[in-house]
Amino acid sequence: MLRAMAPLTAFLAALTDVARPRFDDDAALAAVLDRLLTTARAAYPDVAVADAHFDAELARRLGDDASPELLARVRGDHVYLATACAAGDDGALRRLDAEFLDEVEQCAARLRATPDQAAETRSHLRRILFVSEPGRPAAAHSYSGKGDLRAYVRVIATRELVRVVNKGRREVGVEDDVLDLLSPAHDPELIYLRELYRADVDAAMRAALVGLGDQSRALLRYHLLDGWSIDRIGALYGVHRATAARWIAAARQELGEGIRAEVARRLAISVDDVASIVRLVQSRIDVSLARLLA
């Protein structure tokens, strides 16, 4: 049975000024909210969230993007669980821990993290998900419902595990593949990325490298692969060392942008996940050849 129209006030009141005008059909809105709530309570019968609070949270989490079409696609069951977790509901916390925090172990296996690193990450992940800190709300409070909660937890778990692994990361030897010299293959973030999406990412890197201009590719070879100094490269091209340095930086940026475009095109994942993965690749283009040759 559809809820009465009066409780829709909580949802409408929580909408932003930008989104509110899009909701002009109360009957249709009531039907969608009723379906989302019914599905959520069927999925989590041991978790309690009041109707009005659930409605308000749906509107708040969608923000300016809220629309009838988007609301109809929201993972209402996951918003329901995240809302209860953000409120400190013990049953909800246990359910989320049981259903989603195994992502840490899966990420740890891909990154070859130690059991201690996985345990540390799991502890930090609970804090990130459930505890608000100055300047950072609890992640369970920020989950929008636009995507799957497991994917949301996976991204957070990966970032935190990468941070933990980075504290004790070790140097690696040189591989024969030129792409591994031009790309940050020694970095745990990219190790995770290559293991998870190895074929797609390798293809994206190769395509980006092929797509470089001749000069950009030559500069990267001279500087990263052959170990030439900026002065030597400047002398080769008859330019000041500052100009040579700018050219090398531009070549790195060109390669990074090419990788980003290829990864975004090739990986069929959510926009948020694409943006996160792309940042992992983009942020590590500056490779230390001396470190690789150690």
Backbone as CSV, one residue per row, in Angstrom:
resi,resn,N_x,N_y,N_z,CA_x,CA_y,CA_z,C_x,C_y,C_z
1,MET,0.845,-1.190,0.000,0.000,0.000,0.000,0.882,1.242,0.000
2,LEU,0.537,2.196,-0.896,1.351,3.395,-0.997,1.231,4.234,0.260
3,ARG,2.328,4.816,0.645,2.330,5.700,1.802,1.458,6.921,1.536
4,ALA,1.017,7.575,2.575,0.233,8.796,2.431,1.102,9.890,1.830
5,MET,0.452,10.902,1.234,1.218,11.965,0.583,1.983,12.822,1.581
6,ALA,1.478,12.959,2.799,2.108,13.856,3.766,3.578,13.539,4.025
7,PRO,3.959,12.250,4.182,5.368,11.963,4.450,6.317,12.352,3.312
8,LEU,5.774,12.612,2.110,6.635,13.056,1.024,7.303,14.376,1.359
9,THR,6.759,15.065,2.371,7.325,16.351,2.776,8.797,16.214,3.130
10,ALA,9.167,15.120,3.772,10.563,14.931,4.181,11.480,14.863,2.969
11,PHE,11.067,14.137,1.941,11.875,14.038,0.732,11.955,15.387,0.030
12,LEU,10.831,16.024,-0.179,10.799,17.298,-0.899,11.568,18.383,-0.153
13,ALA,11.464,18.377,1.172,12.157,19.398,1.961,13.663,19.223,1.908
14,ALA,14.128,17.990,1.749,15.564,17.727,1.727,16.191,17.943,0.347
15,LEU,15.365,18.122,-0.685,15.897,18.381,-2.019,16.572,19.742,-2.074
16,THR,17.557,19.858,-2.918,18.192,21.162,-3.130,17.259,22.030,-3.978
17,ASP,17.516,23.315,-3.966,16.703,24.228,-4.773,16.814,23.899,-6.254
18,VAL,17.967,23.375,-6.656,18.167,23.014,-8.063,17.297,21.827,-8.446
19,ALA,17.202,20.833,-7.567,16.507,19.591,-7.895,15.004,19.639,-7.664
20,ARG,14.538,20.443,-6.728,13.130,20.416,-6.323,12.140,20.589,-7.473
21,PRO,12.358,21.503,-8.400,11.367,21.683,-9.473,11.164,20.453,-10.364
22,ARG,12.094,19.506,-10.332,11.969,18.320,-11.189,10.916,17.341,-10.671
23,PHE,10.511,17.491,-9.412,9.573,16.544,-8.801,8.197,17.199,-8.705
24,ASP,7.386,17.028,-9.740,6.074,17.669,-9.783,4.927,16.678,-9.836
25,ASP,5.240,15.386,-9.632,4.202,14.349,-9.652,4.266,13.590,-8.339
26,ASP,3.436,14.000,-7.387,3.482,13.405,-6.047,3.132,11.923,-6.056
27,ALA,2.153,11.546,-6.882,1.739,10.141,-6.914,2.875,9.250,-7.425
28,ALA,3.543,9.686,-8.477,4.650,8.903,-9.019,5.801,8.841,-8.020
29,LEU,6.071,9.964,-7.349,7.137,9.998,-6.341,6.826,9.054,-5.195
30,ALA,5.572,9.069,-4.731,5.174,8.181,-3.640,5.365,6.724,-4.024
31,ALA,5.058,6.384,-5.276,5.197,4.999,-5.730,6.665,4.568,-5.728
32,VAL,7.544,5.447,-6.195,8.973,5.117,-6.244,9.530,4.975,-4.828
33,LEU,9.222,5.929,-3.970,9.725,5.862,-2.595,9.209,4.625,-1.878
34,ASP,7.964,4.273,-2.131,7.388,3.087,-1.507,8.121,1.830,-1.987
35,ARG,8.418,1.764,-3.289,9.125,0.601,-3.822,10.529,0.501,-3.235
36,LEU,11.238,1.619,-3.163,12.598,1.611,-2.621,12.610,1.173,-1.159
37,LEU,11.671,1.683,-0.397,11.618,1.331,1.029,11.250,-0.136,1.220
38,THR,10.283,-0.621,0.452,9.868,-2.024,0.563,11.019,-2.963,0.224
39,THR,11.744,-2.644,-0.851,12.890,-3.463,-1.256,13.984,-3.445,-0.189
40,ALA,14.227,-2.268,0.384,15.270,-2.133,1.395,14.943,-2.934,2.639
41,ARG,13.712,-2.855,3.082,13.332,-3.574,4.310,13.284,-5.076,4.089
42,ALA,13.009,-5.501,2.860,13.055,-6.929,2.557,14.499,-7.427,2.580
43,ALA,15.417,-6.588,2.119,16.827,-6.969,2.093,17.439,-6.951,3.487
44,TYR,17.000,-6.011,4.317,17.592,-5.845,5.653,16.481,-5.752,6.705
45,PRO,15.802,-6.862,6.949,14.674,-6.839,7.897,15.085,-6.559,9.337
46,ASP,16.365,-6.762,9.642,16.846,-6.546,11.005,17.389,-5.138,11.212
47,VAL,17.250,-4.274,10.203,17.723,-2.893,10.287,16.525,-1.960,10.222
48,ALA,16.497,-0.969,11.110,15.342,-0.068,11.175,15.733,1.368,10.835
49,VAL,15.081,1.918,9.821,15.223,3.326,9.464,13.826,3.878,9.248
50,ALA,13.499,4.975,9.886,12.170,5.559,9.764,11.902,6.007,8.337
51,ASP,10.625,5.928,7.921,10.242,6.298,6.554,10.747,7.686,6.179
52,ALA,10.430,8.663,7.003,10.760,10.050,6.683,12.277,10.256,6.631
53,HIS,12.992,9.601,7.514,14.446,9.733,7.522,15.049,9.134,6.251
54,PHE,14.541,7.990,5.843,14.998,7.350,4.615,14.729,8.255,3.411
55,ASP,13.515,8.822,3.355,13.168,9.731,2.252,14.124,10.918,2.198
56,ALA,14.356,11.517,3.355,15.220,12.694,3.410,16.655,12.345,3.009
57,GLU,17.117,11.176,3.428,18.472,10.765,3.081,18.627,10.513,1.586
58,LEU,17.620,9.942,0.971,17.676,9.753,-0.478,17.869,11.088,-1.187
59,ALA,17.091,12.088,-0.791,17.180,13.408,-1.421,18.520,14.070,-1.123
60,ARG,18.957,13.993,0.141,20.209,14.650,0.518,21.393,14.043,-0.212
61,ARG,21.428,12.732,-0.308,22.585,12.051,-0.901,22.669,12.278,-2.410
62,LEU,21.541,12.460,-3.067,21.554,12.715,-4.505,21.908,14.164,-4.819
63,GLY,21.620,15.077,-3.900,21.997,16.476,-4.079,21.391,17.098,-5.326
64,ASP,22.155,17.920,-5.997,21.673,18.624,-7.190,21.352,17.675,-8.335
65,ASP,21.883,16.454,-8.285,21.645,15.500,-9.370,20.280,14.824,-9.278
66,ALA,19.586,15.013,-8.179,18.320,14.318,-7.961,17.321,14.610,-9.077
67,SER,16.701,13.544,-9.568,15.647,13.654,-10.576,14.787,12.409,-10.456
68,PRO,13.558,12.429,-10.965,12.723,11.222,-10.899,13.393,10.024,-11.569
69,GLU,14.076,10.269,-12.688,14.723,9.171,-13.412,15.870,8.568,-12.594
70,LEU,16.696,9.434,-11.989,17.808,8.942,-11.187,17.306,8.251,-9.928
71,LEU,16.299,8.815,-9.286,15.740,8.214,-8.076,15.249,6.797,-8.358
72,ALA,14.664,6.588,-9.526,14.139,5.267,-9.867,15.242,4.230,-9.998
73,ARG,16.483,4.683,-10.266,17.602,3.750,-10.453,18.484,3.610,-9.213
74,VAL,18.207,4.353,-8.184,19.044,4.351,-6.979,19.012,2.995,-6.289
75,ARG,20.167,2.598,-5.697,20.201,1.395,-4.875,19.629,1.730,-3.505
76,GLY,18.313,1.727,-3.430,17.644,2.100,-2.192,18.003,1.214,-1.019
77,ASP,18.198,-0.088,-1.285,18.567,-0.991,-0.196,19.926,-0.625,0.387
78,HIS,20.856,-0.228,-0.480,22.183,0.137,0.005,22.178,1.505,0.687
79,VAL,21.348,2.433,0.202,21.209,3.715,0.896,20.603,3.482,2.280
80,TYR,19.654,2.592,2.363,19.001,2.246,3.635,20.039,1.721,4.623
81,LEU,20.879,0.789,4.163,21.906,0.220,5.037,22.930,1.278,5.427
82,ALA,23.386,2.079,4.462,24.378,3.110,4.752,23.832,4.154,5.709
83,THR,22.544,4.488,5.571,21.905,5.447,6.471,21.903,4.926,7.904
84,ALA,21.563,3.656,8.057,21.556,3.056,9.394,22.973,2.974,9.962
85,CYS,23.952,2.661,9.118,25.347,2.605,9.573,25.813,3.985,10.035
86,ALA,25.480,5.012,9.260,25.884,6.365,9.626,25.270,6.793,10.950
87,ALA,24.117,6.217,11.281,23.456,6.531,12.545,23.983,5.674,13.697
88,GLY,24.890,4.736,13.393,25.470,3.894,14.442,24.661,2.680,14.800
89,ASP,23.731,2.275,13.955,22.902,1.105,14.221,23.773,-0.153,14.247
90,ASP,23.791,-0.868,15.365,24.672,-2.023,15.525,24.383,-3.118,14.504
91,GLY,23.109,-3.389,14.269,22.750,-4.421,13.311,23.213,-4.073,11.908
92,ALA,23.069,-2.809,11.531,23.502,-2.367,10.205,25.014,-2.447,10.076
93,LEU,25.726,-2.065,11.123,27.181,-2.130,11.095,27.663,-3.568,10.923
94,ARG,26.997,-4.489,11.609,27.379,-5.903,11.479,27.098,-6.405,10.062
95,ARG,25.958,-5.999,9.485,25.623,-6.438,8.134,26.618,-5.903,7.114
96,LEU,26.965,-4.636,7.221,27.915,-4.069,6.271,29.278,-4.736,6.417
97,ASP,29.685,-4.957,7.660,30.971,-5.606,7.905,30.991,-7.005,7.308
98,ALA,29.901,-7.733,7.476,29.837,-9.111,6.989,29.742,-9.186,5.472
99,GLU,29.022,-8.243,4.861,28.730,-8.329,3.432,29.756,-7.637,2.542
100,PHE,30.411,-6.598,3.058,31.202,-5.757,2.167,32.683,-5.623,2.531
101,LEU,33.046,-5.816,3.797,34.435,-5.570,4.167,35.378,-6.691,3.747
102,ASP,34.842,-7.748,3.120,35.745,-8.741,2.541,36.485,-8.164,1.340
103,GLU,36.071,-6.973,0.894,36.797,-6.303,-0.186,38.262,-6.062,0.201
104,VAL,38.518,-5.872,1.486,39.900,-5.657,1.932,40.745,-6.881,1.608
105,GLU,40.228,-8.064,1.907,40.994,-9.281,1.646,41.218,-9.468,0.147
106,GLN,40.207,-9.171,-0.654,40.350,-9.315,-2.097,41.387,-8.334,-2.645
107,CYS,41.330,-7.091,-2.161,42.323,-6.098,-2.584,43.721,-6.490,-2.104
108,ALA,43.792,-7.014,-0.884,45.088,-7.415,-0.329,45.711,-8.520,-1.163
109,ALA,44.888,-9.447,-1.642,45.411,-10.527,-2.477,45.957,-9.973,-3.790
110,ARG,45.264,-9.011,-4.372,45.727,-8.439,-5.641,47.024,-7.658,-5.450
111,LEU,47.121,-6.980,-4.313,48.303,-6.163,-4.048,49.436,-6.944,-3.392
112,ARG,49.168,-8.214,-3.081,50.138,-9.042,-2.362,50.525,-8.395,-1.025
113,ALA,49.551,-7.831,-0.369,49.781,-7.224,0.937,49.908,-8.308,1.994
114,THR,50.567,-7.974,3.079,50.738,-8.929,4.173,49.462,-8.988,5.006
115,PRO,49.268,-10.050,5.789,48.100,-10.118,6.675,48.029,-8.931,7.632
116,ASP,49.179,-8.464,8.131,49.188,-7.311,9.028,48.716,-6.051,8.300
117,GLN,49.126,-5.888,7.048,48.689,-4.727,6.282,47.187,-4.784,6.015
118,ALA,46.679,-5.980,5.743,45.245,-6.137,5.518,44.459,-5.831,6.795
119,ALA,44.971,-6.307,7.938,44.296,-6.055,9.210,44.292,-4.568,9.542
120,GLU,45.426,-3.896,9.293,45.504,-2.459,9.544,44.526,-1.701,8.650
121,THR,44.452,-2.122,7.402,43.542,-1.463,6.457,42.098,-1.670,6.864
122,ARG,41.766,-2.872,7.292,40.385,-3.159,7.706,39.988,-2.268,8.876
123,SER,40.906,-2.084,9.817,40.631,-1.213,10.961,40.435,0.229,10.510
124,HIS,41.302,0.700,9.616,41.184,2.069,9.116,39.912,2.246,8.304
125,LEU,39.535,1.194,7.567,38.343,1.293,6.729,37.092,1.479,7.583
126,ARG,37.024,0.793,8.695,35.873,0.986,9.594,35.800,2.443,10.069
127,ARG,36.964,3.007,10.393,36.980,4.398,10.831,36.528,5.321,9.700
128,ILE,37.043,5.101,8.509,36.691,5.946,7.366,35.196,5.843,7.059
129,LEU,34.669,4.637,7.140,33.265,4.426,6.796,32.304,4.955,7.854
130,PHE,32.660,4.794,9.122,31.683,5.013,10.170,31.944,6.210,11.076
131,VAL,33.134,6.796,11.016,33.482,7.875,11.949,33.712,9.179,11.182
132,SER,32.977,10.224,11.549,33.193,11.546,10.958,34.327,12.244,11.691
133,GLU,35.165,12.936,10.941,36.284,13.671,11.501,36.252,15.097,10.964
134,PRO,36.945,16.024,11.585,36.952,17.409,11.093,37.329,17.476,9.614
135,GLY,36.455,18.057,8.834,36.712,18.191,7.404,36.404,16.962,6.585
136,ARG,35.967,15.853,7.245,35.658,14.625,6.509,34.495,13.888,7.156
137,PRO,33.340,13.868,6.497,32.230,13.097,7.055,32.477,11.608,6.884
138,ALA,31.840,10.808,7.698,31.946,9.363,7.536,31.510,8.986,6.122
139,ALA,32.246,8.066,5.501,31.949,7.695,4.117,30.550,7.106,3.982
140,ALA,30.074,6.437,5.019,28.714,5.897,4.973,27.678,7.016,4.882
141,HIS,28.065,8.185,5.316,27.176,9.346,5.268,27.184,9.988,3.882
142,SER,28.230,9.711,3.101,28.408,10.360,1.797,27.989,9.490,0.620
143,TYR,27.799,8.202,0.841,27.400,7.295,-0.240,26.083,7.758,-0.851
144,SER,26.033,7.905,-2.172,24.869,8.505,-2.836,23.815,7.502,-3.264
145,GLY,24.210,6.247,-3.453,23.254,5.270,-3.949,23.210,5.185,-5.460
146,LYS,23.992,6.014,-6.152,23.999,5.981,-7.617,24.648,4.705,-8.145
147,GLY,25.547,4.156,-7.359,26.210,2.912,-7.737,26.084,1.901,-6.622
148,ASP,26.671,0.740,-6.835,26.621,-0.339,-5.867,27.480,-0.007,-4.647
149,LEU,26.996,-0.319,-3.459,27.739,-0.033,-2.238,29.040,-0.825,-2.185
150,ARG,29.046,-2.030,-2.732,30.276,-2.821,-2.737,31.353,-2.125,-3.558
151,ALA,30.996,-1.571,-4.712,31.980,-0.856,-5.527,32.488,0.370,-4.784
152,TYR,31.607,1.036,-4.048,31.982,2.215,-3.263,32.990,1.832,-2.184
153,VAL,32.711,0.739,-1.472,33.621,0.255,-0.429,34.932,-0.202,-1.050
154,ARG,34.849,-0.813,-2.229,36.062,-1.310,-2.895,37.035,-0.182,-3.199
155,VAL,36.520,0.929,-3.702,37.391,2.066,-4.034,38.058,2.601,-2.772
156,ILE,37.283,2.759,-1.696,37.835,3.263,-0.445,38.861,2.290,0.118
157,ALA,38.542,0.993,0.086,39.453,-0.024,0.615,40.749,-0.045,-0.177
158,THR,40.652,0.071,-1.494,41.848,0.047,-2.330,42.750,1.228,-2.023
159,ARG,42.164,2.413,-1.942,42.965,3.606,-1.650,43.668,3.482,-0.312
160,GLU,42.953,2.981,0.693,43.550,2.875,2.016,44.620,1.795,2.051
161,LEU,44.378,0.676,1.383,45.378,-0.392,1.358,46.619,0.063,0.607
162,VAL,46.436,0.801,-0.483,47.582,1.353,-1.208,48.409,2.238,-0.294
163,ARG,47.736,3.057,0.511,48.452,3.941,1.441,49.252,3.117,2.440
164,VAL,48.654,2.053,2.974,49.336,1.214,3.949,50.517,0.494,3.308
165,VAL,50.309,-0.057,2.120,51.382,-0.769,1.430,52.510,0.182,1.060
166,ASN,52.150,1.396,0.671,53.168,2.372,0.264,54.167,2.658,1.374
167,LYS,53.734,2.527,2.624,54.630,2.816,3.732,55.824,1.869,3.742
168,GLY,55.618,0.650,3.224,56.724,-0.306,3.263,57.073,-0.864,1.908
169,ARG,56.723,-0.102,0.876,56.944,-0.641,-0.455,58.445,-0.767,-0.757
170,ARG,58.769,-1.705,-1.621,60.154,-1.993,-1.962,60.410,-1.682,-3.427
171,GLU,61.696,-1.471,-3.727,62.065,-1.250,-5.113,61.957,-2.565,-5.884
172,VAL,61.742,-2.441,-7.173,61.680,-3.630,-8.010,62.733,-3.532,-9.094
173,GLY,63.045,-4.655,-9.692,64.041,-4.671,-10.748,63.484,-4.199,-12.073
174,VAL,64.398,-4.041,-13.028,64.001,-3.591,-14.353,63.400,-4.760,-15.122
175,GLU,62.285,-4.492,-15.826,61.724,-5.462,-16.734,62.160,-5.103,-18.136
176,ASP,62.095,-6.074,-19.039,62.569,-5.844,-20.388,61.636,-4.951,-21.187
177,ASP,60.348,-4.983,-20.866,59.373,-4.247,-21.659,59.580,-2.742,-21.506
178,VAL,59.734,-2.053,-22.606,59.929,-0.600,-22.562,58.759,0.072,-21.868
179,LEU,57.561,-0.473,-22.050,56.386,0.142,-21.423,56.502,0.123,-19.906
180,ASP,57.135,-0.919,-19.368,57.298,-0.977,-17.929,58.312,0.034,-17.438
181,LEU,59.191,0.472,-18.293,60.134,1.523,-17.931,59.488,2.897,-18.044
182,LEU,58.600,3.034,-19.012,57.949,4.326,-19.215,56.766,4.510,-18.283
183,SER,56.273,3.435,-17.728,55.133,3.515,-16.828,55.568,3.130,-15.430
184,PRO,54.784,3.511,-14.406,55.210,3.294,-13.020,54.919,1.890,-12.539
185,ALA,55.519,0.886,-13.151,55.185,-0.495,-12.815,55.625,-0.879,-11.422
186,HIS,56.528,-0.068,-10.820,56.997,-0.392,-9.475,56.057,0.109,-8.400
187,ASP,55.030,0.858,-8.774,54.169,1.482,-7.782,53.019,0.552,-7.393
188,PRO,52.764,0.345,-6.107,51.684,-0.549,-5.691,50.336,-0.178,-6.278
189,GLU,50.072,1.118,-6.475,48.789,1.516,-7.040,48.619,0.931,-8.434
190,LEU,49.658,1.024,-9.251,49.548,0.508,-10.613,49.646,-1.005,-10.627
191,ILE,50.384,-1.576,-9.676,50.401,-3.034,-9.566,48.977,-3.536,-9.355
192,TYR,48.257,-2.891,-8.446,46.857,-3.284,-8.220,46.047,-3.124,-9.501
193,LEU,46.232,-1.990,-10.150,45.483,-1.691,-11.358,45.765,-2.715,-12.445
194,ARG,47.055,-3.033,-12.649,47.426,-3.970,-13.705,46.936,-5.380,-13.403
195,GLU,46.922,-5.762,-12.128,46.426,-7.089,-11.781,44.925,-7.184,-12.007
196,LEU,44.210,-6.120,-11.655,42.748,-6.146,-11.728,42.261,-6.008,-13.165
197,TYR,42.908,-5.151,-13.927,42.475,-4.884,-15.301,43.671,-5.027,-16.253
198,ARG,44.465,-6.057,-16.059,45.779,-6.107,-16.700,45.722,-5.976,-18.219
199,ALA,44.898,-6.773,-18.861,44.868,-6.754,-20.319,44.434,-5.391,-20.847
200,ASP,43.382,-4.832,-20.240,42.887,-3.539,-20.704,43.900,-2.430,-20.461
201,VAL,44.538,-2.445,-19.296,45.476,-1.368,-18.977,46.737,-1.476,-19.824
202,ASP,47.237,-2.692,-20.037,48.408,-2.842,-20.896,48.108,-2.338,-22.301
203,ALA,46.911,-2.685,-22.798,46.533,-2.222,-24.135,46.404,-0.700,-24.165
204,ALA,45.873,-0.131,-23.085,45.723,1.325,-23.020,47.088,2.008,-23.003
205,MET,48.048,1.441,-22.252,49.379,2.028,-22.198,50.074,1.959,-23.563
206,ARG,49.925,0.803,-24.222,50.549,0.668,-25.532,49.941,1.656,-26.529
207,ALA,48.621,1.784,-26.499,47.957,2.712,-27.415,48.379,4.148,-27.133
208,ALA,48.498,4.487,-25.849,48.903,5.850,-25.503,50.330,6.132,-25.948
209,LEU,51.205,5.127,-25.794,52.598,5.305,-26.203,52.706,5.458,-27.719
210,VAL,51.963,4.627,-28.443,51.967,4.721,-29.901,51.413,6.076,-30.349
211,GLY,50.449,6.598,-29.576,49.818,7.855,-29.946,50.651,9.091,-29.660
212,LEU,51.774,8.926,-28.975,52.633,10.077,-28.702,53.249,10.616,-29.993
213,GLY,53.516,11.913,-29.986,54.268,12.481,-31.092,55.681,11.935,-31.096
214,ASP,56.324,11.984,-32.265,57.673,11.424,-32.387,58.639,12.056,-31.391
215,GLN,58.569,13.384,-31.253,59.494,14.058,-30.340,59.225,13.670,-28.902
216,SER,57.951,13.592,-28.513,57.616,13.216,-27.140,58.119,11.827,-26.821
217,ARG,57.931,10.899,-27.760,58.391,9.532,-27.530,59.914,9.482,-27.443
218,ALA,60.590,10.241,-28.291,62.059,10.268,-28.258,62.563,10.866,-26.956
219,LEU,61.922,11.942,-26.502,62.337,12.560,-25.244,62.222,11.587,-24.084
220,LEU,61.122,10.836,-24.032,60.942,9.871,-22.951,61.992,8.763,-23.033
221,ARG,62.308,8.339,-24.234,63.358,7.326,-24.379,64.704,7.839,-23.873
222,TYR,65.090,9.027,-24.349,66.380,9.576,-23.947,66.456,9.753,-22.431
223,HIS,65.395,10.315,-21.850,65.449,10.695,-20.444,65.186,9.514,-19.515
224,LEU,64.184,8.683,-19.827,63.789,7.618,-18.916,64.495,6.299,-19.206
225,LEU,64.615,5.979,-20.464,65.180,4.680,-20.811,66.700,4.728,-20.916
226,ASP,67.237,5.761,-21.593,68.679,5.863,-21.786,69.378,6.622,-20.663
227,GLY,68.612,7.321,-19.826,69.195,8.019,-18.694,69.927,9.296,-19.040
228,TRP,69.598,9.900,-20.157,70.260,11.151,-20.529,69.854,12.270,-19.591
229,SER,70.796,13.169,-19.312,70.497,14.335,-18.481,69.744,15.370,-19.309
230,ILE,69.129,16.311,-18.610,68.425,17.394,-19.299,69.397,18.211,-20.138
231,ASP,70.614,18.426,-19.614,71.617,19.186,-20.367,71.962,18.491,-21.684
232,ARG,72.118,17.185,-21.635,72.484,16.457,-22.852,71.352,16.503,-23.871
233,ILE,70.127,16.379,-23.379,68.981,16.450,-24.289,68.860,17.843,-24.893
234,GLY,69.074,18.873,-24.040,69.032,20.239,-24.548,70.080,20.470,-25.624
235,ALA,71.280,19.916,-25.402,72.355,20.077,-26.385,72.004,19.378,-27.692
236,LEU,71.367,18.201,-27.595,70.982,17.462,-28.794,70.036,18.284,-29.669
237,TYR,69.079,18.954,-29.005,68.076,19.716,-29.749,68.472,21.185,-29.939
238,GLY,69.608,21.590,-29.352,70.050,22.957,-29.497,69.191,23.958,-28.758
239,VAL,68.688,23.547,-27.571,67.841,24.441,-26.773,68.398,24.525,-25.362
240,HIS,67.950,25.531,-24.601,68.361,25.683,-23.210,67.815,24.523,-22.379
241,ARG,68.510,24.184,-21.307,68.085,23.068,-20.450,66.676,23.277,-19.888
242,ALA,66.310,24.550,-19.626,64.962,24.824,-19.122,63.911,24.446,-20.157
243,THR,64.211,24.706,-21.399,63.291,24.332,-22.475,63.189,22.817,-22.584
244,ALA,64.342,22.148,-22.505,64.343,20.686,-22.557,63.526,20.101,-21.404
245,ALA,63.666,20.700,-20.227,62.906,20.223,-19.065,61.413,20.387,-19.290
246,ARG,61.026,21.520,-19.885,59.603,21.746,-20.165,59.095,20.741,-21.192
247,TRP,59.910,20.448,-22.177,59.501,19.469,-23.188,59.284,18.084,-22.566
248,ILE,60.193,17.698,-21.665,60.066,16.384,-21.025,58.809,16.328,-20.159
249,ALA,58.552,17.405,-19.415,57.344,17.458,-18.593,56.094,17.373,-19.466
250,ALA,56.129,18.058,-20.601,54.987,18.021,-21.508,54.795,16.628,-22.097
251,ALA,55.913,15.933,-22.384,55.831,14.580,-22.925,55.216,13.632,-21.902
252,ARG,55.641,13.781,-20.642,55.047,12.956,-19.583,53.545,13.219,-19.480
253,GLN,53.176,14.500,-19.539,51.762,14.855,-19.441,50.979,14.290,-20.627
254,GLU,51.581,14.374,-21.806,50.921,13.832,-22.999,50.684,12.338,-22.857
255,LEU,51.700,11.630,-22.347,51.545,10.196,-22.136,50.464,9.923,-21.094
256,GLY,50.484,10.693,-19.995,49.481,10.501,-18.957,48.076,10.731,-19.458
257,GLU,47.887,11.777,-20.261,46.561,12.067,-20.797,46.113,10.983,-21.774
258,GLY,47.076,10.469,-22.532,46.740,9.388,-23.450,46.313,8.134,-22.718
259,ILE,47.036,7.799,-21.644,46.664,6.630,-20.841,45.285,6.841,-20.232
260,ARG,45.058,8.042,-19.710,43.770,8.329,-19.076,42.618,8.174,-20.065
261,ALA,42.785,8.701,-21.254,41.725,8.605,-22.253,41.462,7.151,-22.646
262,GLU,42.543,6.374,-22.789,42.387,4.979,-23.182,41.756,4.141,-22.083
263,VAL,42.195,4.360,-20.834,41.611,3.615,-19.713,40.127,3.927,-19.593
264,ALA,39.775,5.204,-19.663,38.374,5.611,-19.548,37.537,5.006,-20.669
265,ARG,38.135,4.859,-21.849,37.389,4.320,-22.991,37.241,2.804,-22.904
266,ARG,38.269,2.140,-22.406,38.288,0.682,-22.457,37.584,-0.006,-21.289
267,LEU,37.568,0.616,-20.095,37.036,-0.064,-18.918,35.557,0.248,-18.735
268,ALA,34.750,-0.748,-18.764,33.305,-0.568,-18.613,32.946,-0.585,-17.133
269,ILE,33.245,0.506,-16.436,32.933,0.630,-15.019,32.295,1.985,-14.784
270,SER,31.854,2.225,-13.539,31.165,3.472,-13.241,32.083,4.674,-13.430
271,VAL,31.463,5.836,-13.584,32.222,7.065,-13.781,33.159,7.308,-12.608
272,ASP,32.667,7.091,-11.369,33.503,7.321,-10.192,34.719,6.395,-10.197
273,ASP,34.505,5.123,-10.564,35.620,4.185,-10.579,36.614,4.531,-11.679
274,VAL,36.098,4.943,-12.849,36.998,5.343,-13.928,37.854,6.509,-13.484
275,ALA,37.218,7.527,-12.873,37.968,8.704,-12.432,39.040,8.312,-11.426
276,SER,38.724,7.402,-10.507,39.687,6.996,-9.497,40.855,6.248,-10.132
277,ILE,40.550,5.309,-11.016,41.603,4.535,-11.662,42.476,5.431,-12.518
278,VAL,41.839,6.351,-13.235,42.593,7.267,-14.081,43.550,8.106,-13.249
279,ARG,43.103,8.559,-12.078,43.982,9.357,-11.220,45.180,8.532,-10.769
280,LEU,44.976,7.239,-10.482,46.091,6.380,-10.083,47.145,6.322,-11.181
281,VAL,46.722,6.212,-12.416,47.668,6.154,-13.527,48.311,7.507,-13.739
282,GLN,47.491,8.551,-13.790,47.989,9.890,-14.109,49.002,10.370,-13.085
283,SER,48.756,10.020,-11.822,49.570,10.603,-10.756,50.968,10.012,-10.671
284,ARG,51.242,8.902,-11.405,52.526,8.217,-11.266,53.330,8.154,-12.564
285,ILE,53.095,9.067,-13.482,53.801,9.035,-14.755,55.276,9.400,-14.593
286,ASP,55.582,10.222,-13.599,56.966,10.642,-13.379,57.764,9.482,-12.781
287,VAL,58.529,8.795,-13.592,59.242,7.592,-13.163,60.687,7.918,-12.819
288,SER,61.218,7.308,-11.748,62.629,7.472,-11.407,63.418,6.310,-11.996
289,LEU,64.168,6.575,-13.044,64.956,5.518,-13.687,66.035,4.992,-12.737
290,ALA,66.628,5.897,-11.956,67.656,5.453,-11.023,67.099,4.427,-10.053
291,ARG,65.857,4.633,-9.614,65.235,3.702,-8.685,65.019,2.356,-9.369
292,LEU,64.592,2.375,-10.617,64.356,1.146,-11.324,65.653,0.381,-11.577
293,LEU,66.750,1.094,-11.780,68.029,0.466,-12.092,68.794,0.022,-10.862
294,ALA,68.275,0.381,-9.678,68.986,0.037,-8.438,69.168,-1.473,-8.327
